[in-house]
């Protein structure tokens, strides 16, 4: 059996069959997790009473290893894209949620008191004070969750439909195609680095705007 060159993973139809679907599922699950994590985190962080009820459940559920739930996700959602996106969302929501809670609770009370004096509505308080002040910690959670999303993406693709980068790596390991296996691993490293760099760039721009706004106010 001829051994294919590592470059075959990048230059053939495998790009459309494996890489693009993997990225779509990973980014889709990560985006849903970020949105849900921020919204729920703000709600918990802003309401102590709500947090007292919900936080014990959050800490219990997040302690469950996501790979252990793969059989349940397979039974409920089948072997396709829905299962993989849902598993990624479940796995990566926790860093965003917990960092958002911490960030919201660390907002300076002086800013909130000032908003009350000027009778800011909830929307203005959320977008003008709470969200910008909590942004550094939210982005920290997003960066952690991005790394977790890549890991869970690979794990989820080792079961179910035969597509995705994880399936390519698993198939290469089983058939002793070491060149393809290392090409897949290298590709994951490159994707992780590029995505993290892009997110860091967005974080720098947003937090720079927030710091500039605060300096302008002061």
C-alpha positions in Angstrom: 0.0 0.0 0.0 1.4 3.3 -1.0 1.8 6.0 1.7 0.4 9.3 0.7 2.4 12.5 1.4 1.3 14.6 4.3 0.4 17.4 1.9 -2.4 15.3 0.6 -4.5 16.3 3.6 -4.3 20.0 2.5 -4.4 19.8 -1.3 -7.0 17.2 -2.2 -10.8 17.1 -1.8 -10.2 16.3 1.9 -10.3 20.1 2.4 -14.0 20.2 1.6 -14.8 16.8 3.0 -13.1 17.1 6.4 -11.5 20.5 7.2 -14.3 22.8 6.3 -17.0 20.7 8.1 -14.8 20.4 11.1 -14.3 24.2 11.3 -18.0 24.9 10.7 -19.0 22.6 13.5 -16.4 23.8 15.9 -17.0 27.5 15.3 -20.8 27.0 15.4 -20.7 25.2 18.7 -18.2 27.7 20.1 -20.3 30.7 19.0 -23.5 29.3 20.5 -21.6 28.6 23.8 -20.2 32.2 23.9 -23.7 33.7 23.4 -25.4 31.5 25.9 -22.5 31.8 28.4 -22.4 35.6 28.3 -26.2 36.0 28.6 -26.5 33.5 31.4 -23.4 34.8 33.1 -24.7 38.4 33.1 -28.0 37.2 34.5 -26.3 35.2 37.3 -23.7 37.9 38.0 -26.3 40.7 38.2 -28.8 38.8 40.5 -27.4 37.2 43.7 -30.7 35.5 44.4 -30.8 33.9 40.9 -27.1 32.9 41.3 -27.8 31.2 44.6 -30.3 28.9 42.9 -28.4 28.3 39.6 -24.7 28.2 40.6 -24.8 24.8 42.4 -26.4 23.3 39.4 -23.8 24.9 37.1 -20.8 23.6 39.2 -22.3 20.1 39.3 -23.0 19.9 35.6 -19.7 21.4 34.5 -17.8 18.7 36.5 -19.1 16.0 34.2 -16.5 15.1 31.5 -18.1 15.8 28.1 -16.6 12.7 26.5 -18.5 10.6 29.1 -21.8 12.0 27.7 -21.1 11.0 24.1 -23.4 8.0 24.3 -26.3 10.1 25.6 -25.8 12.7 22.9 -25.7 9.9 20.3 -29.0 8.5 21.5 -30.7 11.9 21.7 -29.3 13.5 18.6 -28.0 10.8 16.4 -24.6 10.5 14.6 -24.6 13.7 12.6 -23.7 17.3 12.9 -26.3 18.1 15.6 -24.6 15.8 18.0 -21.2 17.2 17.5 -22.2 20.8 17.6 -24.2 20.2 20.8 -21.3 18.4 22.5 -18.9 21.2 21.6 -21.4 23.8 23.0 -21.9 21.8 26.2 -18.1 21.4 26.7 -17.0 25.0 26.0 -19.8 27.0 27.6 -18.4 26.7 31.2 -15.2 28.9 30.9 -17.2 31.6 29.2 -20.0 31.4 31.8 -17.8 31.4 34.9 -15.6 34.2 33.6 -18.6 36.3 32.7 -20.1 35.8 36.2 -16.8 36.9 37.7 -16.4 39.8 35.4 -19.9 41.1 36.0 -19.5 40.9 39.7 -16.3 42.8 39.6 -17.9 45.8 37.9 -17.1 48.9 40.1 -20.1 49.9 42.2 -19.4 53.5 41.5 -20.2 53.1 37.9 -23.5 51.4 38.6 -24.4 54.0 41.2 -23.6 56.7 38.6 -25.9 55.0 36.1 -28.7 55.0 38.7 -28.2 58.7 39.3 -28.5 59.5 35.6 -31.4 57.0 35.2 -29.8 54.8 32.6 -32.1 52.1 31.3 -31.1 48.4 31.5 -29.9 48.3 27.9 -27.6 51.3 28.4 -26.3 49.8 31.7 -25.6 46.5 30.0 -23.9 47.7 26.8 -22.3 50.8 28.3 -21.1 49.7 31.7 -21.5 46.0 32.5 -20.3 44.4 29.3 -17.3 46.7 28.6 -16.1 46.3 32.3 -16.4 42.5 32.2 -14.9 42.3 28.6 -11.3 41.3 29.7 -12.5 38.4 31.8 -15.1 37.3 29.2 -12.4 37.2 26.5 -10.2 35.2 28.8 -13.0 32.6 29.1 -13.4 32.7 25.3 -9.8 31.9 24.7 -9.8 29.0 27.1 -13.1 27.7 25.5 -11.6 28.0 22.0 -8.9 25.5 22.9 -11.4 23.2 24.5 -13.6 23.4 21.4 -10.8 22.1 19.2 -10.2 19.2 21.5 -13.9 18.2 21.7 -14.2 18.7 18.0 -11.6 16.0 17.4 -13.2 13.7 20.0 -16.7 14.0 18.6 -15.5 13.2 15.1 -14.0 9.9 16.2 -17.6 8.6 16.5 -20.5 8.9 14.2 -20.3 9.9 10.5 -16.9 9.3 8.8 -15.9 12.9 8.2 -13.9 15.6 9.9 -10.3 16.0 11.0 -10.7 13.8 14.0 -11.9 10.9 11.8 -9.0 11.4 9.4 -6.5 11.2 12.3 -8.2 8.1 13.8 -8.3 6.4 10.4 -4.7 7.1 9.8 -3.7 5.7 13.2 -5.7 2.5 12.6 -4.1 1.9 9.2 -0.7 3.0 10.3 -0.5 5.9 7.9 1.8 7.9 10.0 2.3 10.7 7.5 -1.4 11.5 7.4 -1.7 11.2 11.1 1.0 13.8 11.7 -0.4 16.0 9.0 -3.7 16.1 10.8 -2.0 16.8 14.2 0.0 19.6 12.6 -3.1 21.0 11.0 -4.9 21.1 14.4 -1.9 23.0 15.8 -2.0 25.6 13.0 -5.7 26.1 13.3 -5.5 26.5 17.1 -2.7 29.1 16.7 -4.5 31.1 13.9 -7.8 31.2 15.7 -6.3 32.2 19.0 -4.3 34.9 17.3 -7.5 36.3 15.6 -9.4 36.3 18.9 -6.5 38.0 20.6 -6.5 40.7 17.9 -10.3 41.3 18.5 -9.7 41.4 22.2 -7.0 44.0 21.9 -9.1 46.2 19.8 -12.2 46.0 22.1 -10.3 46.4 25.4 -8.2 49.2 23.9 -11.5 51.0 23.1 -12.8 50.4 26.6 -9.5 51.7 28.2 -9.6 54.8 26.0 -13.2 55.5 26.9 -12.5 55.2 30.6 -9.4 57.5 30.3 -11.6 60.0 28.4 -14.2 59.9 31.1 -11.6 60.3 33.9 
